[in-house]
Amino acid sequence: MNDGILKKLLFRVFIPGLILLVGGACAGALVIFAPSARRGDQEVAPPLVEVVIVKRTDAVARVEASGVVVPAREVSITPEVSGRIIAV
């Protein structure tokens, strides 16, 4: 009968207590031995950029592809008045 009580006491009190004690000791060691941050003036390097003067040029883009061209949107143009279009 004593063996059953000691076994229950061991698994319900001592082992969880030992785990908590070891965990607390590890947490305390991390706090005590943590490296301290050094304060001081830090040199901030300016970002490296390249400045280019903008010039207007004509660019030709040639694309060769096969397939079906689908418009992004379709628009129906209808006149508000009847008549002929002479110039655009």
N, C-alpha and C positions, 0 to 999 in steps of 0.2 A: 504494500500500500504506500509506503514511503517513496518507493521508486517511481510510482506514477505521479506523485505530487512534485517530486524533484524534477522529473522530466517536463511536466507542464510548466513549472517555474523557470526551468532553463530555456524552453522555447518561447515562452510568453514574456519574460522579463529580461533575462540576462543577455540573450543574443540580440534582441532589438536595442537594448541599452548599449551594448558593445558597438553595434553598428552606428548608433547616434553619436557615441563618444568618439569613434574613429572619424566619422564625417565632420564633427565639430572641430576636431584636432586638425584635420586637413584644411578646413576653411580658415581656421585661425592662422595656420602656417602660411596660407596664401596671402592673407592680409598682412601679416608681419613681414614677410619676405618679398612683398610686391615691389617692383622697381618704381622709383619715384620719377615723375616727369620733370625734366629740366625746363625752367622758364628762361627766356632770353630773347633777344632780337633775332628774328629769323629773316634771312635775306630772301625776298621774293623776286624770282627772276622774271623779267618782263616776257610776255609771250613773243615767240619768234614769228614774225609775219613778213610777207613780201608785198610791197606796194607796187601796183601796176597802173599806169595811166590808161584810161579806157579810150578806145578808138572804135569808131563805127566802121564796120566792114560788112560785106555781103558774104553770107555763108551758104554753101550749097550742100544739102544733105541728100544723098542718093540712096534710096532703099529699094532693094529688089526682094520681092516676096511673092508668094502665090497664095491664093485663097479668095475669100469673099470679103469685100469692104462693107462694113455695116456702120451707118451713121450713128453718132451719139444721140442725136435727136432729129426728128423730121418736122419740117415747118411747111405749112400750106400757105402760099401767098395768093391772096385773092384781092382784086381791086375793089375799092369802095365805090367807084363810079365806072360806068361802062365807057369804052373807047379804045383807041389804039395807042401803044407806046411808041413815041417817036424817037426819044433818046434816053439813054441811061446815064 
